[in-house]
Amino acid sequence: MGVVHHSNYICYYEEARSEFMRKLGVSYADMEARGVVMPILHVESDYRRSAYYDDELTVRMTVRDVPRARFTGYYEVFDSSGELLNTGSTTLGFLKKDTMRPCRAPQWFVDLLIENGLESDN
């Protein structure tokens, strides 16, 4: 049919989240090297219009609240004409890598979010 499969949007969210973190000056690998992992706890995705193969898409990620024990990203997926195709969110937890026990968001990460703003286009 030429339509992008619905499961791909979750991958788009992940890529946008990775780019968002890079723009903050930290990668997910850096987060792990500092002893914190961030597993996905919840995903939501609302489909408004179809994306098609070979469409050029833009994913905007925003963070509405400073994270504490959880980090929620909100996503909007647009086509090249600027039409909104999809909205969604992911909620990640913070765990200490060595114990896999919940922890609060690292203060250095919170500081990066506050210093750099909470929005990014990818």
Backbone as ProteinMPNN parsed JSONL, in Angstrom:
{"seq_chain_A": "MGVVHHSNYICYYEEARSEFMRKLGVSYADMEARGVVMPILHVESDYRRSAYYDDELTVRMTVRDVPRARFTGYYEVFDSSGELLNTGSTTLGFLKKDTMRPCRAPQWFVDLLIENGLESDN", "coords_chain_A": {"N_chain_A": [[0.817, -1.203, 0.0], [2.127, 1.12, 0.319], [2.108, 2.64, 2.576], [3.467, 3.828, 5.618], [4.226, 1.583, 8.164], [2.492, 1.299, 11.253], [4.024, 0.681, 13.524], [6.502, 1.787, 13.084], [6.496, 4.409, 13.942], [7.113, 4.432, 16.634], [9.814, 3.875, 16.529], [10.618, 6.237, 15.277], [10.12, 8.013, 17.349], [12.074, 7.163, 19.164], [14.443, 7.756, 17.797], [14.184, 10.537, 17.628], [14.301, 11.161, 20.338], [16.916, 10.365, 20.946], [18.358, 12.191, 19.351], [17.492, 14.557, 20.535], [18.677, 14.345, 23.058], [21.37, 14.398, 22.269], [21.515, 17.022, 21.326], [21.336, 18.301, 23.704], [23.804, 17.815, 24.601], [24.594, 15.368, 25.518], [24.743, 11.834, 25.228], [22.812, 8.78, 24.986], [24.52, 6.719, 25.577], [26.41, 8.083, 27.114], [24.846, 8.604, 29.348], [24.467, 6.009, 30.348], [27.149, 5.402, 30.882], [27.52, 7.013, 33.022], [26.179, 5.658, 34.906], [23.378, 5.35, 34.825], [20.383, 4.002, 33.56], [17.64, 4.091, 31.205], [14.813, 2.732, 30.895], [11.966, 2.117, 28.764], [8.737, 2.773, 29.908], [6.135, 3.322, 29.196], [4.186, 3.821, 26.262], [2.47, 5.886, 23.989], [0.558, 6.426, 21.043], [-0.948, 8.289, 18.568], [-2.677, 8.226, 15.595], [-3.17, 10.29, 12.887], [-3.044, 10.923, 10.146], [-1.783, 9.192, 7.277], [1.647, 8.4, 6.754], [3.804, 8.015, 3.983], [5.903, 5.734, 2.134], [9.116, 6.941, 1.513], [8.488, 9.523, 2.201], [9.508, 12.634, 3.537], [10.007, 13.243, 6.825], [9.416, 15.178, 9.789], [10.16, 15.172, 13.173], [9.041, 16.464, 16.107], [10.075, 16.862, 19.354], [9.086, 17.406, 22.654], [9.547, 18.318, 26.071], [7.607, 18.576, 28.781], [7.657, 18.81, 31.502], [10.018, 19.072, 34.138], [12.005, 16.293, 34.718], [11.629, 13.835, 37.301], [11.524, 11.057, 38.811], [10.737, 9.89, 36.548], [10.733, 10.323, 32.991], [9.144, 12.037, 30.553], [8.547, 12.258, 27.173], [7.106, 14.123, 24.545], [5.718, 13.85, 21.33], [5.467, 15.038, 17.979], [4.723, 14.312, 14.695], [5.443, 15.359, 11.498], [4.69, 15.828, 8.006], [6.436, 16.738, 4.927], [5.071, 18.966, 4.047], [4.255, 20.139, 6.302], [2.058, 19.103, 7.553], [0.391, 17.68, 10.296], [0.86, 14.426, 11.241], [0.96, 12.497, 13.234], [0.796, 12.044, 16.76], [2.326, 11.518, 19.942], [3.648, 9.894, 22.913], [6.3, 9.027, 25.151], [7.198, 7.4, 28.118], [9.838, 7.166, 30.279], [11.735, 5.452, 32.739], [14.103, 6.089, 35.377], [16.885, 4.241, 36.239], [19.322, 2.889, 38.461], [22.215, 1.713, 37.065], [23.875, -0.339, 38.068], [22.37, -1.662, 40.042], [19.84, -1.833, 39.019], [17.701, -0.603, 40.163], [15.086, 1.768, 40.855], [15.709, 5.303, 40.53], [16.18, 8.831, 41.116], [16.021, 11.376, 38.557], [19.176, 12.214, 37.252], [20.847, 15.041, 38.592], [22.544, 16.557, 36.966], [21.517, 16.003, 34.443], [18.934, 17.051, 34.601], [19.673, 19.731, 34.946], [20.847, 20.217, 32.413], [18.578, 20.014, 30.781], [17.069, 22.207, 31.691], [18.806, 24.347, 31.151], [19.036, 24.247, 28.343], [16.535, 24.321, 27.253], [13.367, 22.812, 26.454], [12.605, 21.63, 24.027], [12.73, 20.307, 20.692], [13.408, 19.996, 17.203], [13.675, 17.353, 14.897]], "CA_chain_A": [[0.0, 0.0, 0.0], [2.986, 2.288, 0.344], [1.901, 3.367, 3.83], [4.414, 3.494, 6.679], [3.61, 0.748, 9.2], [2.284, 2.043, 12.502], [5.075, 0.415, 14.512], [7.671, 2.621, 12.793], [6.435, 5.678, 14.669], [7.827, 4.25, 17.895], [11.226, 4.047, 16.165], [10.819, 7.667, 15.049], [10.205, 8.643, 18.673], [13.371, 6.831, 19.755], [15.463, 8.535, 17.094], [14.013, 11.939, 18.056], [14.784, 11.251, 21.721], [18.378, 10.302, 20.879], [18.825, 13.481, 18.825], [17.19, 15.542, 21.573], [19.728, 14.238, 24.073], [22.623, 14.879, 21.666], [21.456, 18.485, 21.296], [21.606, 18.732, 25.08], [25.228, 17.603, 24.846], [24.788, 14.069, 26.168], [24.136, 10.724, 24.493], [22.323, 7.73, 25.87], [25.721, 5.995, 26.029], [26.961, 8.886, 28.215], [23.975, 8.383, 30.511], [24.821, 4.689, 30.887], [28.508, 5.481, 31.429], [27.397, 7.687, 34.321], [25.526, 4.745, 35.846], [21.917, 5.422, 34.803], [19.693, 3.515, 32.37], [16.304, 4.679, 31.087], [13.917, 1.85, 30.158], [10.627, 2.599, 28.41], [7.676, 2.29, 30.782], [4.82, 3.507, 28.578], [4.175, 4.473, 24.95], [1.178, 6.193, 23.377], [0.702, 6.931, 19.688], [-2.228, 8.606, 17.921], [-2.468, 8.345, 14.155], [-4.114, 11.221, 12.279], [-2.944, 10.74, 8.692], [-0.731, 8.246, 6.921], [2.902, 8.748, 6.1], [4.046, 7.079, 2.894], [7.308, 5.448, 1.886], [9.929, 7.991, 0.911], [8.133, 10.846, 2.727], [10.453, 13.264, 4.45], [9.255, 13.546, 8.044], [10.041, 15.918, 10.878], [9.617, 14.79, 14.472], [9.306, 17.448, 17.16], [9.965, 16.314, 20.709], [9.072, 18.384, 23.734], [9.475, 17.834, 27.445], [6.76, 19.582, 29.421], [7.964, 18.907, 32.927], [11.351, 18.645, 34.553], [11.854, 14.922, 35.209], [12.008, 13.428, 38.658], [11.858, 9.638, 38.69], [10.327, 9.512, 35.195], [11.01, 11.305, 31.949], [8.141, 11.888, 29.502], [8.73, 13.033, 25.953], [5.906, 14.248, 23.715], [6.166, 13.867, 19.947], [4.597, 15.377, 16.868], [5.35, 13.91, 13.439], [4.92, 16.167, 10.404], [5.231, 15.56, 6.676], [7.225, 17.854, 4.393], [4.22, 20.141, 3.874], [3.932, 20.646, 7.637], [0.827, 18.502, 8.061], [0.567, 16.821, 11.464], [0.465, 13.056, 10.939], [0.957, 11.617, 14.395], [1.253, 12.549, 18.055], [2.563, 10.422, 20.861], [4.491, 10.154, 24.08], [6.991, 7.909, 25.783], [7.613, 7.629, 29.494], [10.983, 6.346, 30.64], [12.139, 5.525, 34.132], [15.542, 6.182, 35.655], [17.343, 3.152, 37.083], [20.764, 2.77, 38.66], [22.666, 0.635, 36.195], [24.479, -1.451, 38.811], [21.377, -2.379, 40.848], [18.571, -1.827, 38.287], [16.683, -0.07, 41.082], [14.687, 3.132, 40.483], [16.393, 6.443, 41.137], [15.742, 10.114, 40.59], [16.767, 11.876, 37.404], [20.435, 12.833, 37.673], [20.751, 16.495, 38.619], [23.238, 17.111, 35.802], [20.595, 15.875, 33.31], [17.908, 18.064, 34.843], [20.303, 21.029, 34.661], [20.97, 20.345, 30.959], [17.244, 20.301, 30.247], [16.684, 23.579, 32.052], [19.71, 25.281, 30.452], [18.918, 24.176, 26.895], [15.151, 24.311, 26.79], [12.718, 21.506, 26.486], [11.976, 21.385, 22.735], [13.691, 20.044, 19.621], [12.948, 19.46, 15.92], [14.635, 16.412, 14.323]], "C_chain_A": [[0.854, 1.258, 0.0], [2.889, 3.111, 1.61], [2.927, 2.899, 4.866], [3.681, 2.713, 7.773], [3.566, 1.496, 10.527], [3.411, 1.838, 13.519], [6.31, 1.289, 14.289], [7.659, 3.929, 13.574], [7.161, 5.597, 16.007], [9.333, 4.393, 17.657], [11.545, 5.514, 15.895], [10.942, 8.406, 16.379], [11.59, 8.402, 19.283], [14.484, 7.644, 19.11], [15.391, 10.005, 17.51], [14.542, 12.137, 19.472], [16.311, 11.215, 21.761], [18.956, 11.621, 20.389], [18.598, 14.607, 19.832], [18.289, 15.537, 22.624], [21.063, 14.737, 23.527], [22.656, 16.406, 21.628], [21.654, 19.075, 22.686], [23.086, 18.6, 25.415], [25.533, 16.296, 25.544], [24.144, 12.996, 25.282], [23.583, 9.718, 25.499], [23.501, 6.916, 26.407], [26.397, 6.742, 27.182], [26.166, 8.663, 29.496], [24.325, 7.049, 31.16], [26.207, 4.698, 31.514], [28.507, 6.164, 32.797], [26.551, 6.885, 35.309], [24.013, 4.775, 35.873], [21.397, 4.863, 33.485], [18.257, 4.043, 32.392], [15.389, 3.753, 30.273], [12.572, 2.525, 29.871], [9.615, 1.95, 29.348], [6.311, 2.331, 30.102], [4.984, 4.23, 27.245], [2.73, 4.713, 24.535], [1.441, 6.742, 21.986], [-0.673, 7.107, 19.07], [-1.965, 8.928, 16.457], [-3.565, 9.21, 13.553], [-4.202, 11.027, 10.77], [-1.775, 9.797, 8.424], [0.508, 8.959, 6.403], [3.12, 7.662, 5.055], [5.542, 6.879, 2.714], [7.938, 6.602, 1.125], [9.473, 9.399, 1.298], [9.271, 11.354, 3.592], [9.665, 13.754, 5.651], [10.098, 14.369, 9.009], [9.36, 15.475, 12.16], [10.025, 15.855, 15.474], [9.073, 16.761, 18.506], [9.981, 17.458, 21.695], [9.034, 17.653, 25.068], [8.731, 18.917, 28.207], [7.109, 19.822, 30.882], [9.387, 18.454, 33.183], [11.211, 17.25, 35.174], [12.286, 14.764, 36.663], [12.448, 11.971, 38.582], [11.49, 9.099, 37.312], [10.557, 10.676, 34.251], [10.014, 11.068, 30.818], [8.451, 12.836, 28.353], [7.449, 12.998, 25.146], [6.36, 14.505, 22.283], [5.055, 14.317, 19.009], [5.368, 15.032, 15.596], [4.648, 14.654, 12.304], [5.471, 15.67, 9.077], [5.911, 16.814, 6.147], [6.391, 19.105, 4.129], [3.814, 20.767, 5.206], [2.652, 20.091, 8.22], [1.146, 17.548, 9.214], [0.004, 15.435, 11.164], [0.217, 12.216, 12.184], [1.367, 12.397, 15.628], [1.456, 11.354, 18.972], [3.39, 10.843, 22.047], [5.173, 8.861, 24.496], [7.346, 8.328, 27.202], [8.711, 6.629, 29.812], [11.232, 6.494, 32.132], [13.637, 5.718, 34.223], [15.888, 5.049, 36.611], [18.846, 3.25, 37.25], [21.223, 1.539, 37.903], [23.173, -0.569, 36.973], [23.467, -2.277, 39.597], [20.047, -2.583, 40.125], [17.395, -1.43, 39.194], [16.345, 1.357, 40.658], [15.498, 4.194, 41.223], [15.797, 7.721, 40.549], [16.567, 10.476, 39.356], [18.064, 12.502, 37.9], [20.339, 14.357, 37.591], [21.434, 17.131, 37.415], [22.353, 17.057, 34.56], [19.471, 16.904, 33.419], [18.453, 19.452, 34.511], [20.448, 21.259, 33.158], [19.625, 20.676, 30.315], [16.844, 21.746, 30.497], [17.515, 24.596, 31.268], [19.42, 25.355, 28.954], [17.483, 24.205, 26.38], [14.635, 22.907, 26.662], [12.075, 21.13, 25.159], [13.034, 21.184, 21.667], [12.974, 19.536, 18.375], [14.036, 18.558, 15.366], [14.153, 15.941, 12.974]], "O_chain_A": [[0.356, 2.346, -0.289], [3.515, 4.165, 1.716], [3.213, 1.706, 4.969], [2.631, 3.146, 8.249], [4.492, 2.231, 10.873], [3.713, 2.747, 14.293], [7.084, 1.506, 15.222], [8.719, 4.495, 13.838], [7.753, 6.577, 16.459], [10.044, 4.964, 18.484], [12.627, 5.985, 16.245], [11.763, 9.312, 16.521], [12.199, 9.313, 19.844], [15.364, 8.161, 19.799], [16.422, 10.643, 17.722], [15.158, 13.16, 19.772], [16.929, 11.955, 22.527], [19.934, 12.117, 20.948], [19.428, 15.507, 19.958], [18.774, 16.591, 23.033], [21.807, 15.419, 24.232], [23.699, 17.013, 21.868], [22.089, 20.218, 22.825], [23.569, 19.189, 26.382], [26.617, 16.129, 26.104], [23.11, 13.241, 24.66], [23.852, 9.797, 26.698], [23.482, 6.475, 27.557], [26.899, 6.118, 28.118], [26.731, 8.547, 30.583], [24.465, 6.966, 32.381], [26.424, 4.078, 32.555], [29.386, 5.92, 33.624], [26.242, 7.358, 36.403], [23.404, 4.287, 36.825], [21.905, 5.204, 32.417], [17.726, 4.394, 33.446], [15.21, 3.973, 29.075], [12.109, 3.38, 30.626], [9.632, 0.737, 29.556], [5.441, 1.504, 30.376], [5.81, 5.133, 27.112], [1.872, 3.847, 24.708], [2.429, 7.442, 21.768], [-1.473, 6.171, 19.051], [-1.144, 9.783, 16.127], [-4.75, 8.904, 13.689], [-5.29, 10.975, 10.197], [-0.888, 9.638, 9.263], [0.426, 9.974, 5.713], [2.673, 6.527, 5.224], [6.347, 7.733, 3.086], [7.342, 7.157, 0.202], [10.012, 10.377, 0.78], [9.919, 10.581, 4.298], [8.763, 14.58, 5.517], [11.325, 14.267, 9.036], [8.132, 15.409, 12.23], [11.212, 16.117, 15.667], [8.023, 16.168, 18.754], [10.795, 18.374, 21.584], [8.553, 16.525, 25.17], [9.188, 20.059, 28.267], [6.881, 20.905, 31.42], [9.893, 17.553, 32.514], [10.383, 17.053, 36.064], [13.171, 15.458, 37.163], [13.616, 11.687, 38.319], [11.879, 7.989, 36.949], [10.574, 11.84, 34.649], [10.036, 10.01, 30.188], [8.596, 14.044, 28.536], [6.781, 11.967, 25.071], [7.282, 15.288, 22.051], [3.877, 14.023, 19.215], [6.527, 15.417, 15.441], [3.427, 14.592, 12.164], [6.586, 15.15, 9.02], [5.96, 17.835, 6.833], [6.946, 20.196, 4.0], [3.123, 21.786, 5.242], [2.198, 20.551, 9.268], [2.051, 16.72, 9.118], [-1.182, 15.289, 10.868], [-0.637, 11.329, 12.184], [2.191, 13.308, 15.549], [0.832, 10.308, 18.796], [3.784, 12.002, 22.172], [4.69, 7.76, 24.23], [7.744, 9.466, 27.448], [8.548, 5.421, 29.642], [10.967, 7.546, 32.713], [14.354, 5.527, 33.24], [15.267, 4.905, 37.664], [19.564, 3.637, 36.328], [20.679, 0.45, 38.083], [22.924, -1.708, 36.576], [23.678, -3.473, 39.801], [19.223, -3.394, 40.548], [16.261, -1.869, 39.003], [17.209, 2.078, 40.159], [15.911, 4.011, 42.368], [15.009, 7.68, 39.604], [17.66, 9.952, 39.143], [18.048, 13.251, 38.876], [19.806, 14.895, 36.621], [20.955, 18.139, 36.896], [22.417, 17.949, 33.714], [19.11, 17.547, 32.434], [17.773, 20.253, 33.87], [20.202, 22.364, 32.674], [19.545, 21.514, 29.417], [16.337, 22.422, 29.602], [16.981, 25.591, 30.777], [19.549, 26.424, 28.357], [17.261, 24.118, 25.172], [15.387, 21.937, 26.752], [11.094, 20.387, 25.147], [14.099, 21.798, 21.711], [12.041, 18.739, 18.474], [15.205, 18.942, 15.357], [14.824, 15.139, 12.324]]}, "name": "protein", "num_of_chains": 1, "seq": "MGVVHHSNYICYYEEARSEFMRKLGVSYADMEARGVVMPILHVESDYRRSAYYDDELTVRMTVRDVPRARFTGYYEVFDSSGELLNTGSTTLGFLKKDTMRPCRAPQWFVDLLIENGLESDN"}
